[in-house]
Amino acid sequence: MTDPARWLDDDQQNLWQDLLTVAIALPALLDRQLQRDEGVSNFEYSVMARLSMAGAQTMRLSELALLSNSTLPRLSKVMTRFERQGWVTRRPDPDNGRYTLATLTEAGLDKVRRCAPGHVEEVRRLVFEPLTAAQQRHLATALARIAGPVREQLEAG
């Protein structure tokens, strides 16, 4: 005999549904804004932004994939598109040839700089403006508690 399901209570169910809405709809809304204004997806912008913040705007593709919650094949397709646009270059890692490094070019950095103001404004409008400063702190604490084990599971494969 199996244990009965531990169903969510009404408050938990409401919280779960709100979290699903944010997790699913927020990226779609950010995609919409970035596609309309700059012709890139939220994922593509996120990849370029992460590279822009890395030392020498360079990162191993495997690390970039992990930080972007992406698979290497998906990231590789994006890198191919970025190379065609002149936004990134790829080369073997001189410290370990089994890895590939991606470097954001000056044109790629310019693209990030063009995307950032509209993207940040949309994030502010959708995420931060509906919350008080105290609510933002509480949300940060709660999300960090959820994100920690989720990241551990992702890293474990």
C-alpha positions as CSV (number, residue, x, y, z in Angstrom):
1,M,0.0,0.0,0.0
2,T,1.4,3.4,-0.9
3,D,1.2,6.5,1.3
4,P,-1.6,8.9,0.3
5,A,-0.6,12.0,-1.7
6,R,0.3,15.0,0.4
7,W,-1.9,17.6,-1.4
8,L,-1.3,21.3,-1.2
9,D,-3.6,23.2,1.0
10,D,-5.5,26.2,-0.5
11,D,-2.8,28.8,0.4
12,Q,0.0,26.6,-1.0
13,Q,-2.0,25.9,-4.2
14,N,-2.6,29.6,-4.7
15,L,1.1,30.3,-4.1
16,W,2.1,27.5,-6.5
17,Q,-0.2,28.8,-9.2
18,D,1.2,32.4,-8.8
19,L,4.8,31.0,-9.0
20,L,3.9,29.1,-12.1
21,T,2.5,32.2,-13.7
22,V,5.6,34.2,-12.9
23,A,8.0,31.3,-14.0
24,I,6.2,30.8,-17.3
25,A,4.7,34.2,-18.2
26,L,7.5,36.5,-17.1
27,P,10.1,35.1,-19.5
28,A,7.5,35.3,-22.3
29,L,6.8,38.9,-21.6
30,L,10.6,39.7,-21.4
31,D,11.0,37.8,-24.7
32,R,8.2,39.9,-26.3
33,Q,9.9,43.2,-25.2
34,L,13.4,42.2,-26.3
35,Q,12.2,40.8,-29.6
36,R,10.1,43.9,-30.4
37,D,12.8,46.4,-29.4
38,E,16.1,44.6,-30.3
39,G,15.4,41.3,-32.2
40,V,16.8,39.0,-29.5
41,S,15.2,36.6,-27.1
42,N,15.4,36.9,-23.3
43,F,17.6,33.8,-23.3
44,E,20.0,35.4,-25.9
45,Y,20.1,38.6,-24.0
46,S,20.9,36.7,-20.8
47,V,23.8,34.9,-22.5
48,M,25.3,38.2,-23.8
49,A,24.8,39.9,-20.5
50,R,26.5,37.1,-18.6
51,L,29.4,37.3,-21.0
52,S,29.5,41.1,-20.6
53,M,30.0,40.7,-16.9
54,A,32.7,38.1,-17.1
55,G,36.4,38.9,-16.9
56,A,37.6,40.0,-20.3
57,Q,34.0,39.3,-21.5
58,T,35.1,35.6,-21.8
59,M,33.7,32.4,-20.4
60,R,33.9,28.7,-21.0
61,L,30.8,27.5,-22.9
62,S,30.2,24.8,-20.3
63,E,30.1,27.4,-17.5
64,L,28.0,29.7,-19.5
65,A,25.5,26.9,-20.3
66,L,25.2,26.1,-16.6
67,L,24.7,29.8,-15.6
68,S,22.2,30.2,-18.4
69,N,20.2,27.0,-17.5
70,S,20.9,25.8,-20.9
71,T,22.3,22.7,-22.6
72,L,25.5,22.9,-24.6
73,P,23.7,22.1,-27.9
74,R,21.2,24.9,-27.4
75,L,24.0,27.3,-26.4
76,S,26.1,26.2,-29.4
77,K,23.2,27.2,-31.7
78,V,23.0,30.6,-30.1
79,M,26.8,31.0,-30.3
80,T,26.7,30.2,-34.1
81,R,24.0,32.9,-34.6
82,F,26.0,35.3,-32.5
83,E,29.2,34.6,-34.5
84,R,27.3,35.4,-37.7
85,Q,26.2,38.7,-36.2
86,G,29.8,39.4,-35.1
87,W,28.8,39.5,-31.4
88,V,31.0,36.7,-30.2
89,T,34.1,34.7,-31.1
90,R,34.9,31.1,-30.0
91,R,38.2,29.5,-29.5
92,P,39.8,26.6,-27.7
93,D,40.6,27.3,-24.0
94,P,44.5,27.6,-24.0
95,D,44.5,26.2,-20.4
96,N,42.6,23.1,-21.4
97,G,41.8,22.4,-25.1
98,R,38.8,20.2,-24.2
99,Y,36.9,23.4,-23.4
100,T,35.8,26.2,-25.7
101,L,35.9,29.9,-24.7
102,A,33.3,32.4,-25.9
103,T,34.3,36.1,-25.9
104,L,31.8,38.9,-26.4
105,T,33.1,41.2,-29.1
106,E,32.9,45.0,-29.1
107,A,29.8,44.7,-31.4
108,G,28.3,42.2,-28.9
109,L,29.0,44.6,-26.1
110,D,27.3,47.4,-28.0
111,K,24.3,45.1,-28.6
112,V,24.0,44.4,-24.8
113,R,24.3,48.1,-24.1
114,R,21.4,48.8,-26.6
115,C,19.2,46.0,-25.1
116,A,19.9,46.8,-21.4
117,P,17.9,50.0,-20.8
118,G,14.6,48.6,-22.2
119,H,15.1,45.2,-20.6
120,V,15.8,46.7,-17.2
121,E,12.8,49.0,-17.5
122,E,10.6,46.0,-18.2
123,V,12.1,44.1,-15.3
124,R,11.5,47.0,-13.0
125,R,7.9,47.4,-14.2
126,L,7.0,43.8,-14.0
127,V,9.0,42.6,-10.9
128,F,10.1,45.5,-8.7
129,E,7.4,48.3,-9.0
130,P,4.6,46.1,-7.7
131,L,6.6,45.4,-4.5
132,T,7.6,47.5,-1.5
133,A,11.3,47.5,-0.5
134,A,10.4,45.2,2.4
135,Q,8.5,42.8,0.0
136,Q,11.5,42.8,-2.3
137,R,13.8,41.7,0.6
138,H,11.3,39.0,1.7
139,L,11.0,37.7,-1.9
140,A,14.8,37.7,-2.3
141,T,15.1,35.6,0.9
142,A,12.4,33.2,-0.2
143,L,13.6,32.7,-3.7
144,A,17.2,32.2,-2.5
145,R,15.9,29.3,-0.3
146,I,14.1,27.7,-3.3
147,A,16.9,28.4,-5.9
148,G,19.7,26.8,-3.8
149,P,18.4,23.3,-3.9
150,V,17.2,23.7,-7.5
151,R,20.7,24.8,-8.6
152,E,22.2,21.9,-6.7
153,Q,19.9,19.5,-8.6
154,L,20.8,21.1,-11.9
155,E,24.6,20.9,-11.2
156,A,24.2,17.2,-10.1
157,G,22.7,16.4,-13.5
